Amino acid sequence: MIFKKYIAAGLLGGAALLAAAGCGGVNQAQEQHVWRVGTDASYAPFGFQDEKSHEYVGYDIDIIRAIAETQGHEVAIKNLNFDGLIPALQTGDLDIAISDMTISEDRAKTVDFTDSYYKAGLSIVVRADETRYDSFDDLRGQKVGVTIGSTGAEVGATIPAVQLREYSTIADAFLDLQNGGVDAVVNDTPVDEYYVQNKGKGIAKVVPAQINQEDLGIAVKKGNAALLEQLNAGLRTIKENGTYAKIYRKWFGKEPPAE
């Protein structure tokens, strides 16, 4: 009788182990269908946290979710400072980074980029009552705010005699502009325009002189060709089926430019 109890206990234990292993396998498979996506949620309208729902929303968020859906994936959004996104890809803490990130030769040395999903450019934000600045050349010798690791920082560094101040987030740069800590902020035009129409309304304005035009891309770890192809395939799909244009109109109030 005792012997039979040991056998029964052994069988039950084995079944429990198999069940646990089975559950673990399912969870692991499920996790593989979730893309870990990093963004800097201070770049409205590309990515920011909704004040009511506390969910991450924006153009970038809608784009990556739409791409993921075409590929049978879900996304888990992680908020990081912009300068921490590429290191997180390199260490494997993220699968994808999408955050108003310009495709540049320097960045392409350490990450791989998808095809362009937005054409942007840099502009200048100044206080609403400011009259000294009409062009990029007027920033010579001035105190200019930029975000760490951004193309705004790269361009800002080329201004003769500039007093460049770098910030962890664009919100910090705009706040210092408001408080008089800097004379101007150099940043991506869509983010600048969204700021002056919303939180910066009546406080700041955009100088009507775009500095350049840039392509934005979605970044993955260098050499991750399989994921890159999935992203590009998904991007092509949402452009073909109208989802891309719908998202573009939602956040920018106009049709996307013809390709």
C-alpha positions in Angstrom: 0.0 0.0 0.0 2.8 2.4 0.9 4.6 1.4 -2.3 1.5 2.2 -4.3 1.3 5.6 -2.7 4.9 6.4 -3.6 4.2 5.4 -7.2 1.1 7.6 -7.3 3.0 10.5 -5.8 5.7 10.0 -8.3 3.3 10.0 -11.2 1.5 13.1 -9.9 4.9 14.9 -9.5 6.0 14.0 -13.0 2.7 15.2 -14.4 3.0 18.5 -12.5 6.5 19.0 -13.8 5.3 18.3 -17.4 2.4 20.7 -16.9 4.8 23.4 -15.6 7.1 22.8 -18.5 4.2 23.0 -20.9 3.1 26.3 -19.3 6.6 27.7 -19.5 6.8 26.8 -23.2 3.5 28.6 -23.9 4.6 31.7 -22.1 8.0 31.7 -23.8 6.3 31.4 -27.2 3.9 34.2 -26.3 6.8 36.4 -25.2 8.5 35.9 -28.6 5.4 37.5 -30.2 5.9 40.7 -28.2 8.3 43.3 -29.6 10.0 45.3 -26.9 9.9 48.8 -28.2 11.7 51.8 -26.8 10.7 55.5 -27.3 11.4 58.8 -25.6 7.9 59.8 -24.6 8.6 63.5 -24.5 8.5 64.0 -28.2 4.8 64.8 -28.9 3.2 64.2 -31.3 5.6 61.3 -32.1 5.4 59.8 -28.6 4.1 61.0 -25.3 2.0 59.8 -22.3 -1.7 60.6 -22.3 -2.5 62.7 -19.2 -5.8 60.9 -18.6 -5.2 57.3 -19.5 -1.4 57.4 -18.8 -1.0 55.2 -22.0 1.8 56.0 -24.4 0.3 57.5 -27.5 1.5 59.4 -30.6 2.4 59.0 -34.3 5.3 56.6 -33.6 3.3 54.5 -31.2 0.4 54.1 -33.8 2.9 53.3 -36.6 4.8 50.6 -34.7 1.5 49.0 -33.4 0.1 49.0 -37.0 3.3 47.4 -38.3 3.3 44.8 -35.5 -0.3 43.8 -36.2 0.6 43.0 -39.9 3.3 40.7 -38.7 1.3 39.0 -36.0 3.0 40.7 -33.1 2.2 42.9 -30.1 4.3 45.6 -28.7 5.4 46.5 -25.2 6.4 50.2 -25.0 9.3 51.3 -22.8 10.0 54.9 -22.1 13.7 55.9 -22.2 15.6 59.1 -22.6 16.6 59.5 -26.3 20.3 59.0 -25.7 19.6 55.7 -24.0 17.7 54.1 -26.9 20.6 52.9 -29.1 22.6 51.6 -26.1 19.5 49.6 -25.1 19.3 48.1 -28.6 23.0 47.1 -28.4 22.7 45.4 -25.0 19.5 43.5 -26.1 17.2 45.3 -23.6 15.1 46.5 -26.6 14.2 44.9 -29.9 13.1 48.1 -31.6 13.6 51.9 -31.1 11.2 54.3 -32.7 11.4 57.9 -31.5 11.6 60.6 -34.1 15.0 59.2 -34.9 16.8 60.6 -38.0 18.6 58.1 -40.2 22.2 59.2 -40.2 25.5 57.7 -41.3 26.9 58.0 -37.7 23.9 56.1 -36.2 24.0 53.5 -39.0 27.4 52.4 -37.8 25.8 51.0 -34.6 22.2 50.2 -35.6 20.2 49.2 -38.7 17.4 51.4 -39.9 14.2 50.6 -41.8 13.0 52.5 -44.8 11.9 56.0 -44.0 8.5 56.4 -42.3 8.5 60.2 -42.0 10.3 63.1 -43.6 11.2 65.7 -41.0 13.5 68.7 -40.6 15.0 70.9 -38.0 13.6 74.3 -37.0 14.2 76.9 -34.3 11.9 77.6 -31.4 12.2 81.0 -29.6 10.1 82.8 -27.0 6.9 84.3 -28.4 8.1 88.0 -27.9 11.5 87.3 -29.5 12.4 89.4 -32.6 16.1 88.9 -33.1 16.1 85.6 -35.0 14.9 85.1 -38.5 17.4 82.3 -39.7 19.8 79.8 -38.5 22.7 82.3 -39.1 21.2 84.5 -36.4 22.1 81.9 -33.7 25.8 82.7 -33.9 27.2 83.2 -30.4 23.8 82.6 -28.8 22.7 80.2 -26.1 21.1 77.3 -27.9 19.3 74.3 -26.3 19.3 70.8 -27.9 18.7 67.2 -26.7 21.6 64.8 -26.1 22.4 62.6 -29.0 19.9 64.3 -31.4 20.6 65.7 -34.9 19.7 69.1 -33.4 22.8 68.7 -31.2 24.9 67.8 -34.2 23.7 70.8 -36.2 23.8 73.1 -33.2 27.5 72.2 -32.6 28.3 73.7 -36.0 27.0 77.2 -35.1 30.0 79.6 -34.8 30.7 80.6 -31.2 27.5 78.9 -30.0 26.9 78.3 -26.3 25.3 74.9 -26.6 23.3 73.4 -23.8 22.2 69.8 -23.9 19.2 68.3 -22.2 18.0 64.8 -21.4 14.5 65.6 -22.8 13.1 68.1 -25.2 10.6 69.1 -22.5 13.5 70.3 -20.3 14.9 72.3 -23.2 11.6 74.0 -23.9 11.2 74.7 -20.1 14.6 76.4 -20.0 13.8 78.4 -23.0 10.6 79.6 -21.3 12.7 80.5 -18.2 15.3 82.4 -20.2 18.1 79.8 -19.7 18.6 79.6 -23.5 17.8 82.0 -26.4 16.6 79.3 -28.8 16.0 75.5 -29.1 17.0 73.6 -32.3 14.8 70.5 -32.7 12.6 68.6 -35.2 9.9 70.7 -36.8 6.9 68.5 -36.1 7.7 68.4 -32.4 8.4 72.2 -32.4 5.1 72.9 -34.1 3.1 70.6 -31.8 4.7 72.3 -28.7 3.9 75.9 -29.7 0.3 74.9 -30.6 -0.3 73.1 -27.3 1.8 73.5 -24.0 3.9 76.3 -25.5 1.0 78.3 -26.9 1.5 82.0 -26.2 4.9 81.2 -24.7 7.0 80.2 -27.7 6.9 80.3 -31.5 8.7 78.6 -34.4 11.0 80.6 -36.6 9.6 80.1 -40.1 12.9 78.8 -41.6 13.4 75.0 -41.7 17.1 74.2 -41.5 17.1 70.9 -43.4 15.1 67.8 -44.4 15.7 64.4 -42.8 14.3 60.9 -43.0 13.1 59.2 -39.8 13.7 55.5 -39.4 12.9 52.6 -37.0 16.1 51.2 -35.5 17.1 47.6 -34.6 20.3 46.1 -33.3 23.0 46.0 -36.0 22.8 42.7 -37.9 19.2 41.8 -37.0 18.2 41.3 -40.6 15.1 39.1 -39.9 13.5 41.8 -37.7 14.4 44.5 -40.1 12.7 42.7 -42.9 9.6 42.2 -40.8 9.5 45.9 -40.0 10.0 46.9 -43.6 7.4 44.4 -44.8 4.9 45.8 -42.3 5.7 49.4 -43.2 5.0 48.6 -46.9 1.8 46.9 -46.0 0.4 49.8 -44.0 1.4 52.2 -46.8 -0.4 50.1 -49.3 -3.6 49.5 -47.3 -4.2 53.1 -46.3 -3.4 52.7 -42.6 -0.2 54.8 -42.8 -2.1 57.7 -44.4 -4.9 57.5 -41.8 -2.3 57.7 -38.9 -0.5 60.5 -40.6 -3.7 62.6 -41.0 -4.6 61.8 -37.4 -1.4 63.4 -35.9 -0.4 66.0 -38.5 -3.8 67.0 -40.0 -2.7 66.6 -43.6 -1.9 64.0 -46.2 1.5 62.4 -46.2 3.9 63.6 -48.9 4.0 61.6 -52.2 6.9 59.2 -52.4 
